[in-house]
Every structure is written in structure tokens, then in C-alpha cells.
Amino acid sequence: MPLYSEIERDLVSKIQTGELVPDEPIPTELELCEIYGVSRITVRRAVERLVAARMIYRRRGIGTFVNRATSDGKSLRLVGHIKDVLTFDRKLTARILRRGQETPPPAVQRAFEIAKDGKLYAIAAINYLDRKPYAVTHSFFAPALARVAHKVQMRHGKTSIQYLEELTGIRVRSGEQTIEPAVARGDIAKLLELKSGTPILTTTRLYFADDPLPIEAVQVHYHPDRYQLRVELLTTDSFAR
């Protein structure tokens, strides 16, 4: 189990047992580094995952606090196989819209730990299913991989991360996917052929190799009538069989 997952699990346990109290601050990143004997990057990734799960929240310039909402609502975490998001559906076709340096959205900025005005090499594309708009994707690559990212394509039944693996020899070890409701506006609405304000699903996927920071982040905006998420839920006994 990665170190950040161990830290995350321990902090969740402390929240659930009441050792860390709602609306009270958790230890600072430096304090957590000393407690767990790990780097700041590792601690930051564990904290980011808890923020994404709404277990904790940040107050700029003040600290990070246990979220009281965790007792009123739930953020569901599902564990799947990385192959499920690496595989490109061969029924889909893709067209690259643009490529080059872009300022990524806040979630991607946090994942790569870059400044608000920082830029990453990016590829924007649209996917079609039966010649109808299916999804708009924005792929952002780690700064160290920018020189090879320009060779990444969106064809031949491969995802951008699969191209990246082939070009660099790097192998994806794990991934994270966050799914959130959103509203189609501007270019996204036009590309998906939707009215502005139409509800859609947006996913943010992070792919990791051996480093705590991702090698690629992909934000996907799905057409609401052409994308469906199906999850099979199993008991712990099922995994033991």
C-alpha cells in the first residue's frame, strides 16, 4: 500500500473515532511529515484525497479542519482496476481540437502542485460515438514529459496515457477518478451539441507511476445521454473468494 494511502487511512480512522474533532484543525503538513516520517509531497497527496472526499476542508491562511458534513452526508469511494480507465472503447473515434501550453483547471493545478498562473502541455479533443458527440477531453501532462507529450495522438483505439506509456516506457501504477455533476456552458455545450446550462457529468482522472505527483491528468465532460456509469458492489467476502 502506498505511504499516502496509509496516512489517509490513519487520518480517516482518527476522524471516525473522534480523535480528530469536527471544525477543529488537523496537524499541519510539516507536523504530519514528522508524525509519519514521510515527505511533504506524500502528506500533501493524502490530505488532497481527504479534501476531495470531503472529510476535511481548508481555510486559506488558517489551516485544514475536519468537516462536520462527514456526519451528515457521504462521499463514496470505490476501488476498481486501472485497466478499466486505461482502455479506449474501440467504438469511439476522436478528433484533436488543439494542443499546446494551457492553464489547467484548479483541481489539476492542485494535483501537479503548480501555481494558479502555471501552464502545462495539454491536448483538447472530442470523442464521437456513432458520429455523435460523446465527450470532450482535456489531457494535461507532467512538466517533465512535455517534450514527448506533443507526440501523443488520439487514435488507433488508444488513450493518451497508453501513448505516453509507449513513448516513455513509464508504466502507470495507480489512478484516481473523481466524478462530479457539472453544467455545460460555452465551448463544452457547443461541442457536445447541448443547450447551455444542461447538466452533465465531469470526471477528473489522475494517473500515477512511481512518483507521488501524477504523470497525466485528464478531465472529461460527458454527454448526459451517451455516458453511463455502472458500478458493481461486492462484500468483502466476495473479494476473499
C-alpha positions in Angstrom: 0.0 0.0 0.0 1.4 3.5 -0.9 2.5 5.6 2.0 0.0 8.3 1.3 -2.8 5.7 1.5 -1.6 4.6 4.9 -1.6 8.2 6.1 -5.0 8.7 4.6 -6.4 5.6 6.3 -5.0 6.6 9.7 -6.4 10.1 9.5 -9.9 8.7 8.5 -9.7 6.4 11.5 -8.9 9.3 13.8 -11.8 11.3 12.4 -14.2 8.3 12.7 -13.2 7.6 16.3 -13.4 11.2 17.3 -9.7 11.7 18.0 -9.9 14.5 15.3 -13.0 16.6 16.1 -15.3 18.4 13.5 -14.3 22.0 12.9 -11.0 21.6 14.7 -7.7 21.8 12.8 -5.7 18.7 11.9 -1.9 18.8 12.3 -0.1 20.9 9.7 1.7 19.4 6.7 5.0 19.8 8.5 3.7 18.2 11.7 2.2 15.3 9.7 5.6 14.8 8.0 7.2 14.5 11.4 4.5 12.2 12.7 4.6 9.8 9.8 8.3 10.3 8.8 7.5 11.0 5.1 8.0 13.8 2.6 5.7 16.8 2.3 4.6 15.6 -1.2 3.4 12.3 0.3 1.5 14.1 3.1 0.0 16.6 0.6 -1.4 13.9 -1.6 -3.0 12.1 1.4 -4.6 15.5 2.5 -5.8 16.3 -1.0 -7.6 12.9 -1.2 -9.3 13.6 2.1 -10.3 17.1 0.9 -11.7 15.5 -2.3 -13.6 13.0 -0.2 -15.0 16.0 1.9 -13.6 14.5 5.1 -11.7 17.7 5.7 -11.7 21.3 4.4 -9.2 24.1 4.1 -9.4 27.7 5.2 -6.8 29.7 3.3 -4.1 31.1 5.6 -5.6 29.4 8.7 -5.4 25.7 8.4 -7.2 22.4 7.5 -10.1 21.3 9.5 -12.3 18.2 10.0 -15.5 18.6 8.1 -18.7 18.4 10.1 -20.6 17.4 7.0 -19.0 14.0 7.1 -21.6 13.0 9.8 -24.5 14.4 7.7 -23.5 13.2 4.2 -21.3 10.6 2.5 -18.6 10.7 -0.2 -18.4 7.2 -1.7 -15.1 5.7 -2.5 -15.0 2.8 -5.0 -12.0 0.7 -5.8 -11.6 -0.6 -9.4 -9.0 -1.8 -11.8 -6.7 0.7 -13.5 -7.3 -1.2 -16.8 -10.9 -0.1 -16.8 -9.9 3.5 -17.4 -6.9 2.9 -19.5 -8.8 1.0 -22.1 -10.2 3.0 -25.0 -13.6 1.9 -26.3 -12.9 0.9 -30.0 -16.4 2.2 -31.0 -15.2 5.7 -30.2 -13.4 8.0 -32.5 -11.5 11.1 -31.6 -10.6 14.4 -33.1 -7.9 16.7 -31.6 -9.1 20.2 -31.2 -5.9 21.9 -30.1 -2.6 21.2 -28.3 0.0 23.3 -26.5 0.6 25.1 -23.2 -2.6 25.8 -21.2 -3.6 26.9 -17.7 -5.3 23.9 -16.2 -8.4 23.9 -14.0 -7.9 24.3 -10.2 -8.2 20.5 -9.5 -5.4 19.8 -11.9 -3.3 22.6 -10.6 -3.5 21.2 -7.1 -2.7 17.7 -8.3 0.5 18.9 -10.1 1.2 21.4 -7.3 1.7 24.3 -9.8 0.8 28.0 -9.3 -2.5 29.4 -10.4 -0.9 31.1 -13.4 1.2 28.0 -14.2 0.8 26.2 -17.5 1.0 22.5 -18.6 1.2 20.9 -22.0 -2.3 19.9 -22.9 -4.3 18.2 -25.6 -8.0 19.0 -26.1 -10.1 16.5 -28.0 -13.6 15.5 -28.8 -14.8 11.9 -28.8 -17.6 10.6 -31.0 -19.9 7.5 -30.6 -21.7 6.6 -33.8 -20.7 10.0 -35.2 -22.4 11.8 -32.3 -20.6 13.9 -29.7 -19.8 11.7 -26.7 -17.3 13.5 -24.6 -14.8 16.5 -24.6 -11.5 15.6 -23.0 -8.6 17.8 -21.8 -5.4 15.9 -21.1 -2.6 17.6 -19.1 0.9 16.2 -18.8 3.6 16.4 -16.2 6.1 19.2 -16.9 8.9 16.6 -17.3 7.0 14.9 -20.0 6.1 17.9 -22.1 8.8 17.2 -24.7 7.3 13.8 -25.6 3.7 14.7 -25.0 3.5 16.5 -28.3 3.8 13.1 -30.0 0.7 11.7 -28.2 -2.2 11.0 -30.6 -5.8 10.2 -30.1 -6.4 7.3 -32.5 -6.0 3.6 -33.1 -8.1 2.6 -30.1 -5.6 4.0 -27.6 -5.9 6.6 -24.8 -3.4 9.4 -24.4 -2.0 7.7 -21.3 -1.4 4.5 -23.3 0.5 6.5 -25.9 2.5 8.1 -23.1 3.5 4.7 -21.8 4.7 3.6 -25.2 6.7 6.8 -25.8 8.4 7.0 -22.4 8.5 3.4 -21.1 6.8 4.6 -17.9 4.2 2.3 -16.5 1.0 3.5 -14.8 0.9 2.0 -11.2 -2.3 3.5 -10.0 -5.0 6.1 -10.8 -7.8 8.2 -9.2 -11.0 9.2 -10.7 -13.4 11.8 -9.3 -16.9 12.1 -10.8 -18.9 15.3 -10.2 -22.0 16.9 -11.6 -21.5 19.9 -13.8 -23.2 22.3 -16.2 -22.4 22.5 -19.9 -21.5 26.1 -20.9 -19.6 27.8 -23.7 -17.4 25.6 -25.9 -18.3 22.5 -24.0 -22.0 22.9 -24.7 -21.4 23.7 -28.3 -19.1 20.7 -28.9 -21.5 18.3 -27.2 -24.4 19.9 -29.1 -26.2 20.8 -25.9 -28.1 23.8 -24.7 -26.1 26.0 -22.3 -27.0 25.0 -18.7 -27.6 21.3 -19.5 -26.4 19.1 -16.6 -23.5 16.8 -17.5 -21.0 14.5 -15.7 -17.4 15.6 -15.4 -14.6 13.2 -14.4 -11.1 14.1 -13.4 -8.6 11.2 -13.7 -5.1 11.2 -12.3 -2.5 8.7 -13.5 0.5 7.8 -11.3 3.7 6.0 -11.9 6.2 5.8 -9.0 6.2 9.4 -8.1 3.6 11.0 -5.7 2.7 13.5 -8.4 0.7 12.4 -11.4 2.2 11.9 -14.9 -1.1 12.9 -16.6 -4.4 14.3 -15.6 -7.5 14.0 -17.8 -10.7 16.0 -17.4 -13.6 14.6 -19.3 -17.0 16.2 -19.9 -19.6 13.6 -21.0 -22.8 14.0 -23.0 -25.6 13.1 -20.5 -27.5 10.9 -22.8 -24.5 8.9 -24.1 -22.5 8.1 -21.0 -23.5 5.8 -18.1 -21.5 4.7 -15.1 -22.3 1.2 -13.8 -20.7 0.0 -10.6 -20.8 -3.5 -9.2 -20.8 -3.5 -5.4 -19.4 -6.6 -3.6 -19.0 -7.5 0.0 -15.5 -8.0 1.5 -16.3 -11.8 1.5 -16.6 -11.7 -2.3 -13.1 -10.4 -2.7 -11.8 -13.2 -0.5 -13.2 -15.9 -2.7 
